[in-house]
Each structure stands twice: as C-alpha cells, then as structure tokens.
C-alpha cells in the first residue's frame, strides 16, 4: 500500500488477518522507526492468525512518538525512549509504556572502493572527532593509527547523517557520547542533535543515509544493520569494544551478547550501548512499541503484541538481521502488555 504522509509518498506496512468475512477485524494504526520497518513488514506477512490489522508507516522515531502522544495513532515504534517532557505530555510515566520488540545494531558504513575487501577499524573517539569536524581526511593520523595495514586515501571524508528525528541517531550519538568525552560535551545523545555547522550531509531515514553513502565515494555514515547489508557498495567498519581489547563486527551474536550483560529494569527502558564484555558490539539498540496504557483499542494492541513477543513473532526477527529478545526479556515485556487496558 502506498500513502501520502506529510507531503511524502511513503510505503505503508499492512498487517492483516486472514479471517472470514463474518469475523470482526481489529484495525490499528502506527508510525515511527525506520529501524523497525523490516520487522513490521515481515510481521505483516505472517501474523494473519492474530485477527489484527496494523497500518504502519515509517516516519522516524520522533514522529512516531508524536503521533502516538497526539492520539493520531494507536501506538508508535521508536529506538529512543520517551524524554521526560514526552512522558509528561502522555500523562506521566504510569500512562505510557515501552514494550521492547527486538534488538539491532547501528553500524558505521563507508564507501572507499580502493580498500577492496579489507575492513576499516574505528573506535568511538575517532568517530566522534569525525562527526565533530575535527578529523576531515581519510588519511588523518588518528585513522592511520587504527588501520596501519590499510592505504587510506588523501581525500576528504564526506560525513553523512540523518536529517530527521531518529532513534538510529539516538543510539549512534549515545554510543559516541559514552566513548568520547568531547562528543558528549559538544553534541551529546539525542534524536535530533545540533551537529556542528558545515559538518555532514543529511538524508531522510535509514534508507536515505544508506543511499547517500552508497552514491558518494569517500563517504561515511551510520545506519541500521539491515540497511547496510542491502547496499552492495557499502562496507561495514569494525568497532572497538567498550573494553578496548578487540574489534567486533555487528551481528546477531554480538548484539545478543550485549543484551545478556545489560541491566534491564521492570519498565523495560534500557540501553545497549557500550556494554562491556568479550565479543560485544558497542552500538546496539532496542526498538520499542510505545503506547498509552489506557486506550479504546487496547485489546487489539494486546493481541498483536502478545503474538509479536511470542515464539512465532520472535522467530521472524533473525532472518531480517534483528536479534530476538532473550526469553526472560520477552516474558517481562509481556507483563507490561497485560497491563494495557481499554478503561
């Protein structure tokens, strides 16, 4: 289904039940994370037994939260938890809930044809300096020190970033803020950070940034793992772990390893960036469904989320390069789903 939204032609994901004409189908609307789009597409194709139809439009996490809070949708998808201000707008922390759906990785991707199959190595401090505009060329001494075996070109780095409010940006800037004191002080973590003037080119959503890097030799950007794997001209950098003793590729295993060591509270608002431990990718994140705890369509939303967090829904995550929730996390999430109410 195609739909115009905010003046842009966007793809809408439809999750529809294969019910008979006599069955009453619950219809839910949702907007939000482009990070979550692939998972929602798969769930749309496979979730017929739920009896629920979901119209999902990828708008970016910030818009997804706004639409949910404004009552324009039944839930939103976001890779960034609500801020205190957003919580207050929703009626307080007891009136809005975060339901984790799956986990993923935000990867640094680059377009340097001259490197061939060799993999670029990066760490949070160097990446932070690139996005601060302090490192401008590929053969900067700091990059050479991390990659002594690579012949890096004497060319400018075209820095690419999101132009919209983005949970992917939130995960990426949270990672940089934890690894680089300078980045934390000057920019910090956020969905729409104030990037330094003149640094970077913006692209809409994950696919926009991926396309920008792919079409620009010498470019560097950040996208969710699935989008990086889609683009044949893109290469994924290896990132130094939070413990600083190895370089790790983003994978289901390195994301799951982060979740195994994360502190996950009962409200399910948690971070997966810069988790210490062997084999852990440092720029991981979670995508949540966010909703008001009381809504007219709570029963339908409970029906859908219960299926998504169950064995069938979670089994569909890995083939699309999302890490399924650990069983203990999914069980805790289901407790929050049960609290959704139509009254």
C-alpha positions as CSV (number, residue, x, y, z in Angstrom):
1,X,0.0,0.0,0.0
2,X,1.3,3.5,-0.8
3,X,0.2,6.5,1.2
4,X,1.0,10.2,1.2
5,X,2.2,11.4,4.6
6,X,3.4,14.9,5.3
7,X,3.7,15.6,1.6
8,X,5.9,12.5,1.0
9,X,5.0,9.3,-0.6
10,X,5.7,6.5,1.9
11,X,5.3,2.8,2.0
12,X,2.7,1.6,4.5
13,X,3.0,-1.9,6.1
14,X,-0.3,-3.7,6.4
15,X,-0.6,-6.5,8.9
16,X,-3.9,-8.2,8.1
17,X,-5.7,-11.2,9.5
18,X,-6.8,-13.9,7.2
19,X,-10.3,-14.0,8.7
20,X,-13.6,-14.9,7.2
21,X,-15.9,-12.1,6.1
22,X,-18.0,-12.7,9.3
23,X,-15.1,-12.1,11.6
24,X,-14.6,-8.7,13.1
25,X,-11.1,-7.4,12.4
26,X,-9.4,-5.0,14.8
27,X,-7.6,-2.2,12.9
28,X,-4.6,-0.4,14.5
29,X,-2.6,2.5,13.1
30,X,1.1,3.1,13.9
31,X,4.0,5.2,12.7
32,X,7.7,5.5,13.7
33,X,11.1,3.9,13.4
34,X,12.6,3.1,10.1
35,X,14.8,0.8,12.1
36,X,11.7,-1.3,12.8
37,X,10.3,-1.2,9.2
38,X,11.7,-4.6,8.0
39,X,10.4,-6.4,11.1
40,X,7.0,-4.8,10.7
41,X,6.9,-5.9,7.0
42,X,7.6,-9.5,7.9
43,X,5.1,-9.5,10.7
44,X,2.6,-8.0,8.3
45,X,3.0,-11.0,6.0
46,X,3.0,-13.7,8.8
47,X,0.6,-12.6,11.5
48,X,-2.7,-13.5,10.0
49,X,-3.9,-15.6,13.0
50,X,-3.8,-12.6,15.3
51,X,-7.0,-11.2,13.9
52,X,-5.5,-7.7,13.9
53,X,-4.7,-5.4,11.0
54,X,-1.9,-2.8,11.5
55,X,-1.2,0.0,9.2
56,X,2.4,1.0,9.8
57,X,4.2,3.9,8.2
58,X,8.0,4.5,8.6
59,X,8.3,8.2,9.6
60,X,11.2,8.1,12.0
61,X,11.1,7.6,15.7
62,X,10.4,11.2,16.7
63,X,7.3,11.4,14.5
64,X,6.1,8.0,15.7
65,X,6.2,9.2,19.3
66,X,4.5,12.5,18.5
67,X,1.7,10.8,16.6
68,X,1.0,8.4,19.4
69,X,1.0,11.1,22.1
70,X,-1.3,13.3,19.9
71,X,-3.8,10.4,19.6
72,X,-3.3,10.2,15.8
73,X,-2.2,6.6,16.0
74,X,-2.7,3.6,18.4
75,X,1.0,3.1,19.0
76,X,4.4,4.2,17.8
77,X,7.7,2.5,17.2
78,X,10.9,4.1,18.4
79,X,14.5,3.3,19.0
80,X,14.8,6.1,21.6
81,X,12.8,6.1,24.9
82,X,10.5,9.0,25.5
83,X,12.0,12.0,27.2
84,X,10.7,13.3,30.5
85,X,8.8,16.1,28.6
86,X,7.2,13.5,26.3
87,X,6.3,11.3,29.3
88,X,4.6,14.3,30.9
89,X,2.7,15.1,27.7
90,X,1.4,11.5,27.7
91,X,0.1,11.9,31.3
92,X,3.1,10.6,33.2
93,X,5.3,7.5,33.5
94,X,2.3,5.4,34.5
95,X,0.2,6.4,31.5
96,X,2.7,5.5,28.7
97,X,4.5,2.2,28.3
98,X,7.6,0.9,26.4
99,X,7.3,-2.6,25.0
100,X,10.6,-3.9,23.5
101,X,10.1,-5.7,20.2
102,X,13.6,-6.7,19.1
103,X,17.2,-5.6,19.1
104,X,19.6,-4.5,16.5
105,X,22.9,-2.7,15.7
106,X,23.8,0.7,14.3
107,X,26.8,0.3,12.0
108,X,29.3,2.8,10.6
109,X,29.3,2.3,6.8
110,X,31.7,3.7,4.3
111,X,32.4,3.9,0.6
112,X,36.1,3.5,-0.1
113,X,36.5,1.4,-3.2
114,X,40.3,1.4,-3.0
115,X,40.3,-0.7,0.1
116,X,38.9,-3.8,-1.5
117,X,37.9,-6.5,0.9
118,X,40.0,-5.0,3.8
119,X,37.9,-3.8,6.7
120,X,38.2,-0.4,8.2
121,X,38.7,-0.3,12.0
122,X,37.2,2.5,14.1
123,X,36.6,3.5,17.7
124,X,34.2,5.8,19.4
125,X,36.7,8.6,20.0
126,X,37.8,8.8,16.3
127,X,34.2,8.5,15.1
128,X,33.3,11.3,17.5
129,X,36.1,13.5,16.2
130,X,34.9,12.9,12.6
131,X,31.3,14.0,13.4
132,X,32.7,17.0,15.3
133,X,34.5,18.0,12.2
134,X,38.0,17.6,13.8
135,X,39.1,14.8,11.5
136,X,38.5,15.8,7.9
137,X,40.6,13.4,5.8
138,X,40.7,9.7,5.4
139,X,44.5,9.6,5.9
140,X,44.3,11.6,9.2
141,X,47.0,10.2,11.6
142,X,44.3,9.0,14.1
143,X,42.7,6.9,11.4
144,X,46.1,5.6,10.2
145,X,47.0,4.6,13.7
146,X,43.9,2.4,13.9
147,X,44.5,1.0,10.4
148,X,48.3,0.6,9.9
149,X,47.8,-2.1,7.3
150,X,45.5,-0.1,5.1
151,X,46.4,2.5,2.5
152,X,44.0,5.2,3.3
153,X,43.4,7.9,0.6
154,X,44.4,11.6,0.9
155,X,40.8,12.6,0.4
156,X,38.1,14.4,2.3
157,X,35.6,12.4,4.4
158,X,32.0,13.1,3.3
159,X,30.2,12.8,6.6
160,X,26.6,11.6,6.3
161,X,23.9,11.7,9.0
162,X,20.1,11.7,9.5
163,X,18.1,14.8,8.6
164,X,15.0,13.7,10.5
165,X,14.3,12.9,14.2
166,X,15.8,9.5,14.5
167,X,16.1,6.7,17.0
168,X,19.0,5.4,15.0
169,X,20.7,8.8,15.6
170,X,19.9,8.4,19.3
171,X,21.7,5.1,19.5
172,X,24.7,6.3,17.5
173,X,25.1,9.5,19.5
174,X,24.6,7.6,22.8
175,X,27.5,5.3,21.7
176,X,29.7,8.3,20.7
177,X,28.9,10.1,23.9
178,X,29.9,7.2,26.0
179,X,33.2,6.7,24.1
180,X,34.2,10.4,23.5
181,X,34.1,13.0,26.3
182,X,34.5,15.7,23.7
183,X,31.5,14.5,21.7
184,X,29.4,14.2,24.9
185,X,30.2,17.8,25.9
186,X,29.7,19.4,22.5
187,X,26.8,17.4,21.0
188,X,25.6,14.7,23.3
189,X,23.0,12.0,22.8
190,X,19.7,12.8,21.1
191,X,17.3,12.1,18.2
192,X,18.0,15.5,16.6
193,X,21.4,16.7,17.8
194,X,22.8,20.1,16.9
195,X,25.5,18.9,14.5
196,X,28.4,21.4,14.0
197,X,27.8,23.9,11.3
198,X,29.1,22.7,7.9
199,X,29.7,19.2,9.0
200,X,27.8,16.4,7.3
201,X,25.1,15.9,4.7
202,X,21.7,14.8,5.8
203,X,19.5,12.0,4.5
204,X,15.9,11.0,5.5
205,X,15.5,7.8,7.4
206,X,17.9,4.8,7.3
207,X,17.4,4.2,3.6
208,X,18.2,7.8,2.8
209,X,21.5,7.8,4.6
210,X,22.4,4.4,3.1
211,X,21.7,5.7,-0.4
212,X,23.7,8.8,0.3
213,X,26.8,6.9,1.4
214,X,26.5,4.4,-1.5
215,X,26.3,7.1,-4.1
216,X,29.3,9.2,-2.7
217,X,32.8,7.8,-2.9
218,X,34.7,8.8,0.2
219,X,31.5,8.9,2.4
220,X,31.0,7.7,5.9
221,X,27.6,7.3,7.6
222,X,25.6,5.3,10.1
223,X,22.6,3.1,9.5
224,X,20.8,0.1,11.0
225,X,22.4,-3.2,10.1
226,X,19.7,-4.4,7.7
227,X,20.1,-1.3,5.5
228,X,23.9,-1.7,5.4
229,X,23.5,-5.2,4.1
230,X,21.2,-4.1,1.3
231,X,23.8,-1.8,-0.3
232,X,26.5,-3.7,-2.2
233,X,28.8,-0.7,-2.4
234,X,28.8,-0.2,1.4
235,X,31.3,-1.7,3.8
236,X,30.7,-2.0,7.5
237,X,33.5,-0.9,9.8
238,X,34.7,-3.0,12.7
239,X,34.2,-1.1,16.0
240,X,36.4,-1.4,19.1
241,X,34.6,-2.9,22.0
242,X,33.9,-0.9,25.2
243,X,36.7,-2.8,26.9
244,X,39.0,-1.8,24.1
245,X,40.7,-5.1,23.5
246,X,39.1,-6.2,20.2
247,X,37.3,-5.0,17.1
248,X,33.9,-6.5,16.5
249,X,31.5,-6.8,13.6
250,X,27.8,-6.1,14.1
251,X,25.9,-9.5,14.1
252,X,23.1,-11.2,15.9
253,X,25.6,-12.8,18.2
254,X,27.4,-9.6,19.1
255,X,24.0,-7.8,19.8
256,X,22.7,-10.7,21.8
257,X,25.9,-10.7,23.9
258,X,25.2,-7.1,24.8
259,X,21.7,-7.9,26.0
260,X,23.0,-10.8,28.1
261,X,25.0,-8.3,30.2
262,X,22.6,-5.3,30.2
263,X,20.8,-4.1,33.2
264,X,17.1,-4.4,32.2
265,X,14.6,-2.8,34.7
266,X,10.9,-3.7,35.0
267,X,9.8,-0.7,33.0
268,X,11.9,-2.1,30.1
269,X,13.6,1.2,29.4
270,X,17.3,0.2,28.9
271,X,20.4,0.9,26.9
272,X,22.6,-1.5,24.9
273,X,25.4,0.9,24.0
274,X,29.0,0.5,25.3
275,X,28.2,-2.7,27.3
276,X,31.5,-4.2,28.5
277,X,32.4,-7.8,27.7
278,X,34.0,-10.0,25.1
279,X,32.5,-10.1,21.6
280,X,30.0,-7.3,22.4
281,X,29.3,-4.8,19.6
282,X,29.3,-1.4,21.3
283,X,26.5,0.4,19.2
284,X,23.4,-1.8,19.9
285,X,19.9,-0.7,20.5
286,X,16.3,-1.8,21.1
287,X,13.1,-0.9,19.2
288,X,10.1,-0.4,21.4
289,X,6.4,-0.2,20.7
290,X,5.2,2.8,22.8
291,X,1.6,3.3,23.7
292,X,-0.8,4.8,26.2
293,X,-1.6,2.3,28.9
294,X,-5.3,3.0,28.5
295,X,-6.8,3.3,25.0
296,X,-10.0,2.2,23.2
297,X,-8.1,-0.4,21.2
298,X,-6.0,-1.8,24.0
299,X,-7.4,-5.3,23.5
300,X,-6.4,-5.4,19.8
301,X,-3.0,-4.0,20.7
302,X,-2.5,-6.6,23.4
303,X,-3.4,-9.3,20.9
304,X,-0.9,-8.1,18.4
305,X,2.0,-7.6,20.9
306,X,1.4,-10.9,22.6
307,X,1.9,-12.6,19.2
308,X,4.9,-10.5,18.3
309,X,6.6,-11.3,21.6
310,X,5.8,-15.0,21.4
311,X,7.7,-17.8,19.7
312,X,6.4,-17.2,16.2
313,X,6.8,-13.5,16.2
314,X,10.3,-13.5,17.6
315,X,11.4,-16.3,15.3
316,X,10.9,-14.0,12.4
317,X,13.4,-11.4,13.7
318,X,16.8,-13.1,13.0
319,X,16.3,-13.7,9.2
320,X,15.9,-9.9,8.9
321,X,19.1,-9.3,10.9
322,X,17.3,-8.3,14.1
323,X,18.3,-10.0,17.3
324,X,15.2,-11.6,19.0
325,X,14.7,-10.7,22.7
326,X,16.1,-13.1,25.2
327,X,13.2,-15.2,26.6
328,X,13.5,-13.6,30.0
329,X,13.2,-10.1,28.5
330,X,10.2,-11.1,26.4
331,X,8.5,-12.5,29.5
332,X,9.0,-9.2,31.3
333,X,7.7,-7.3,28.3
334,X,4.5,-9.5,28.3
335,X,3.8,-8.4,31.8
336,X,3.6,-4.8,30.6
337,X,1.4,-5.9,27.7
338,X,-1.0,-7.4,30.2
339,X,-1.4,-4.0,31.9
340,X,-2.8,-2.4,28.8
341,X,-6.4,-1.6,29.3
342,X,-9.4,-0.2,27.4
343,X,-10.6,1.6,30.6
